[in-house]
C-alpha cells in the first residue's frame, strides 16, 4: 500500500464513524483531549466540521495550490449544513477523488511548511485514522479499525513516531506487550490507551 491507499482507508474509516452519529449526539461536549490549542472544549459537531474543513482543502493542496491561491477564507464557517452526515461524506469523497490522481512527489504548500504529497498524506492520515477511533469510542460505537488501515498507519507512523512526538503530534508512548494486537500497539505508539 502507498500513502494514497492508506489515506483513503483512513477517510473511509472516519466517514463510517460519522455516519453512526445520532441526532442527539451532535451537540455533545467532547472530552478535553479533543480541544484545539487555546480554544474552549468543542462539541462533536465542531470537531466534525473541523475535519470537513481539513478535507475540503485536500483537492486544492494536492493540486499544488497555496491557501492564498485557493482563497484563504474559502471554507470558513459551517460546512455540514442541515444534513451533516451527507455533507461530510460528500466533502470526504472529493478529497479521496483528488488523492487517487495525486503525484506523491509534488510539493504541497501547508501552513507549516512545504512537504511532498506523500508526507502531507501521512500527516492527514494520522488525523483521520486516529480520530475515527477516538470519535467511535466517544459516541459508543465499535472503535476497531480496518486491519489494512491499522497496518498501513503502523508502517507509516513507526519511523516517524519519535519526531512527531517531539512536535507534540503524539503523546507519550503507552507501554503494551510486544504481542498485543497491532491496533493496540498502534494506539500505544501514538500515546493512546488501547481499549
NORTA-V248257 format. One line per field, one symbol per residue. ss: DSSP state (H for helix, E for strand, C for the rest). phi: phi as a letter, one per 30 degrees, with the letter a starting at -180 (. if undefined). psi: psi as a letter, one per 30 degrees, with the letter a starting at -180 (. if undefined). A space follows every 50 residues. Layout:
ss: ???
phi: ???
psi: ???
//
This chain:
ss: CCHHHHHHHHHHHHHHHHCCCCHHHCCCECCHHHCCCCCCCCEHHHHHHH HHHHHHCHHHHHCCCCHHHHCCCCCCCCCCCCCHHHHHHHHHHHHHHHHH CCCCCCEEEECCEEEEHHHHHHHHHHHHHHHHHHHHHHHCCCCCCCHHHH HHHHHHHHCCHHHHHHCCCCCCCCCCCCCCCHHHHHHHHCCCCCC
phi: .cddededdddedddddedcddedcecdddeedcddeicdecdedddddd dddddddeeddddjddddddjececdjdccidbdddddddddddddddde cdcdcddcccdckcbdeededdeddddddddedddedddicecdceedde dddedddedceddddddidcdedcdbddcdeeddddddecicddh
psi: kaeeeeeeeeeeeeeeeefgklegfegkklleffkkkgllklleeeeeee eeeeeffeeeeffglleeefjegeglajffafieeeeeeeeeeeeeeeef gkjffkkkjlfgaklleeeeeeefeeeeeeeeeeeeeefhlkgklkeeee eeeeeeeeffeeeeeefgekakkkklkfglkeeeeeeeeggkkk.
//
